Amino acid sequence: MHKPNSTELEFPITLIFLIPAFIFSVVLFVSRWIRREHSQYRARSWPRAEAIVNSSFELNESSKNVAPEDSPAEYVHIWATAIQYSYQVNGEFFAGTYFLPWTYEDSGLATEFGKAWIGKRITIRYDPRNVERSVFLKSDGAPGKPHIPKTRADRPQVTTLSLK
């Protein structure tokens, strides 16, 4: 009778944990993609409003804001850039945020791309049932589908903010 050695037992046990984790991550990715596409499809029928880009900011998407001490010299931070805009509906002001579709390894470059948008007029869509919700769609002049930062993946495109 053949007795399994320890390495033969470890492989199937590892698979027991890896397969469900992989399936979960695929299901999560697909569900977020479907929700994002559905939101974008619905937003196409929302009314348009002119908005002005007031500011921008950069978000460090690296797992830590500072490279770990034992990290290799080639450790690179990933920066996402967001623009913030304001718009008016029925005499009230509202604001939204749109993340540019690209990421950058240089925070200065990310800052430059964000600042290039400041002062520009853009067309956004707002939810007529909740005018605080807005999106900047590619069909209305957005440079592409927005980048979804890992920290904001639960509500990727629609922003809600009132300036009452």
N, C-alpha and C positions, 0 to 999 in steps of 0.2 A: 504494500500500500504506500502510495506517495504522500509525503507530508509536505504541505506548502511552506515555503520559507517566508520570512517577514516581508520581503519585497513583493511577493505575489499577493499578499493580503492588502498591502497599502494601496496599490493601484486601484482596485475596485472601490475601496473606501473613499479615496480621493474623488473618484467619479461620482459617487453618491452625493457629494457636496457640490461638485463643479457643474454637473448637468442641470440641477434645479436653479443654480445661480445664473447660468447662461440663459436658460429659458425665461427666468424672471426679467433679466436685463433686456432681452429681445422683446418681450411683451410690453415692458415699460416704454421702450423706445417707440414701438409701433403705436401704442395708445397715445403717447404724446404727439406723434406725427399726425395721427388721424384727428386729434383734437385741434391741433394747430391749423391743419388744412380746412377743417370744418369751420373754425372761427374766421379764417380768412375768406372763405366762401360766403358766409353770412354777412361779413363786413362790406362786401362789394355792393350790397343793396342799401347800406346806410347812407344818410345824407353827407355831403361834403361840406367842409369849412376851410377857410384859409387860416393857416397858422404861421407863426413866426418862430424861428429857432432862436432861443434866448441864451442857451448855454450848452456846455458839453462836459462830460466827465469820463474818466478812464476807470476801468475795473480790472484789478489784478486777478486773473483767473487761476493763478498757480495755487497749488495745494496749501502753500504757506506764503505769507506776504514777504518773508525774507528767506533766502535760500538756506537750507540746513547747513550747519558747519561742515558736515562730512560729505556735502554734495560735490560732484565733479566740477571742474572749472568751467565746463560747457553748460552748466545749469542755466536754463533760459526761462524767464517769466513770460507769460502770455497775457497780453492786455486786450480787453474789449473796450470799444468806445461807444458811448451813448450820446445822443443829442436830446435836449429837452426843449419842447416847444409849448407855446400857449396859443389858445384859440378862443373865440367868443361865440356863444350861442344864446340867443334871446337876451342879450345885454349882460350876460354873466360870463366871467372868464374861467377857463379851465386849462389844465396842462397835461402833457403826456411825455413819454419817453420812448425813443426808438434806438435800438442798438444797431450800429452799422454792421453790415454783413461780414466784415473782415476782422481778423485778430492780428495783433502786432507783437513782435518780440522786443520792440523798443518803445518805452513809455513816451518818449519825446515824439516819435512818429504818430503814436496813437493820439496824443494831444493835438498835433498839427491837423490831423484829419478831422477831428472833432471841431476845432476852432474854425476850420474852413466853412463849416455850415452856419456858424453864428451870423444872425442877421438875415438869413435867406427866408423867403416865403415859400411855404410848402402847402400842399393840399392833403388834408387828413380826412378820415371818415369818423363819425361819432355815432354811437348807439342812440337812436331816437327815444328809446325807453329809459335810457340812463346816459345822459349827455356827458357825464364824467368819463365814460369809457370811449377811448379813441384808438385808432390804428393809422399807420402810415404805410400804405400798400404800394407795391411795385407798380401796379397799373396807374397809380396817381403820382409817380415820380420818385418813389423810394429807390435807392440804388440796388436793391435786391431784397431777398427775404432776410429779415433781421437775424442777427446772430443771437442765439439763445444761451446766455451765460449759465453755467451749471447751477449757480446759486439762485437763479430766477426761472428755473425750468417749469415751475408749476403754473405760471400764467405768462406764457411767452410773448404774446404780441399785444394784448389789450392792456392799456394802462388806465388807471382811475385816479384822478386828483381834481379837486375843486379848489378854486382860489376865491372863495366867498369871504 
